[in-house]
Amino acid sequence: MEVASSNIEDMIFEKIKEAGPEGIRQSEVGRLLGIPGSEAARAISKLIRKGLVRKHSTIVEGKRMVVLYAVMSTDIPIVVNLNSVENVPCFSCKVINKCENGSYISPQTCGKMNQWLIESVLRSVG
Ligand code: SF4
């Protein structure tokens, strides 16, 4: 009986999720589920493209090993406080595309940046 590729993806994703933060070796996923390696690799690639899985390559005892981790979404809202950077002059700079370390226009030579830094330091100590 042939298994639909989306079912294979679901099975693989569940197996990767089960592994938790330790992850699971890519070479084990297909073997544990009884899925041929090439099919497992295709499904894993799709999961990675969808952003559901990330992989990390490492060398263990001279052998390359690929470990897969499930990317878990959270419902926890992430709040970022931008107060400390809201007046950074770069956000409204007309030459930001030409500004680069070591070039004629750079953060090191920028009067607006220097002024903003000085004012920021004075605000933080004052
Ligand atoms: S450092 Fe100065 S020149 Fe460079 S992007 Fe920021 S404001 Fe613009």
Residues whose N, C-alpha, C, O or C-beta is under 5 A from the ligand:
A	BS01	SF4	P89 C90 C93 V95 I96 C99 S106 P107 C110 K112 M113
